[in-house]
């Protein structure tokens, strides 16, 4: 009857199955607005194939692999997330760094 603290955030469906939806550490606060970096990535992946978000309080950086869509992504984030464009940057990167299992290596990206 112990508890295992993993740092993961999960949701339970009507059949009592759990789904990991994010990490506790992947939240930042931008001028009073709580921003879930994992959720921001999920929203972006509906319109761009590969991206990742990193940040610290009061600033976020979004990396994308299509430099022609930087302005589109800026406008999308401002409208969907509700944060001012001055509080984040969208940067082009040739390739999002991933480990052998396909997970993004966030520690190799600068804010």
C-alpha positions in Angstrom: 0.0 0.0 0.0 2.9 2.3 -0.7 3.1 5.3 -3.0 5.5 5.7 -5.9 6.3 9.3 -6.7 7.4 9.4 -10.3 6.8 13.0 -11.2 4.4 11.9 -13.9 0.9 13.4 -14.3 -1.8 10.9 -15.3 -5.5 10.8 -16.0 -7.9 8.0 -15.5 -10.5 7.1 -18.0 -14.0 5.7 -17.3 -12.7 2.1 -17.4 -10.1 2.9 -14.7 -7.1 2.9 -17.1 -4.4 5.4 -16.4 -2.7 7.5 -19.1 0.5 9.5 -18.6 -0.2 13.0 -19.9 2.9 14.9 -18.7 5.5 15.6 -16.1 5.2 17.9 -13.0 8.5 19.5 -14.0 7.2 20.5 -17.4 5.2 23.5 -16.1 6.3 27.1 -16.1 4.6 30.3 -15.1 4.7 33.1 -17.5 3.7 36.4 -15.8 1.0 34.6 -13.8 -0.1 32.2 -16.5 0.6 28.6 -15.9 1.9 26.9 -19.1 2.2 23.2 -19.5 5.1 22.6 -21.9 3.9 19.1 -22.8 0.4 20.3 -23.6 1.8 23.1 -25.7 3.8 20.6 -27.7 0.7 18.5 -28.2 -1.2 21.5 -29.5 1.7 22.4 -31.8 2.1 18.9 -33.2 -1.4 19.2 -34.7 0.0 21.8 -37.1 3.7 21.0 -37.3 5.4 17.6 -37.5 8.2 18.0 -35.0 8.7 20.6 -32.2 9.6 20.9 -28.6 9.2 23.4 -25.8 11.6 24.3 -23.0 11.4 27.2 -20.6 11.7 28.6 -17.2 9.5 31.0 -15.3 8.6 34.1 -17.4 10.1 32.7 -20.6 9.6 29.9 -23.1 11.4 28.7 -26.2 9.8 26.6 -28.9 12.1 24.7 -31.3 10.7 23.8 -34.7 12.3 22.1 -37.7 10.6 24.3 -40.4 11.9 27.8 -40.5 9.2 29.0 -42.9 6.5 28.6 -40.2 8.0 30.7 -37.4 5.5 33.5 -37.6 2.6 31.1 -37.9 3.7 29.2 -34.8 4.1 32.5 -32.9 0.6 33.6 -33.8 -0.8 30.1 -32.9 0.9 30.1 -29.5 -0.3 33.6 -28.7 -3.9 32.8 -29.6 -4.1 29.3 -28.2 -2.1 29.6 -25.0 -2.9 33.2 -24.4 0.6 34.5 -23.7 2.2 37.6 -25.3 4.7 37.0 -28.0 7.4 38.9 -26.1 7.4 36.0 -23.5 8.5 33.3 -25.9 10.8 32.7 -28.8 10.3 30.3 -31.7 13.6 29.0 -33.0 14.5 26.9 -36.0 16.7 23.8 -35.5 17.7 21.3 -38.1 16.7 18.4 -36.0 15.1 18.0 -32.6 17.5 16.1 -30.4 16.2 12.6 -29.5 17.6 9.6 -27.7 17.6 6.1 -29.0 14.0 5.5 -27.9 12.8 8.6 -29.6 12.3 10.8 -26.6 13.3 14.5 -26.8 16.5 15.4 -25.0 15.4 18.6 -23.5 18.6 19.2 -21.5 20.5 19.7 -24.8 18.4 22.7 -25.7 19.0 26.2 -24.5 16.3 28.5 -23.3 
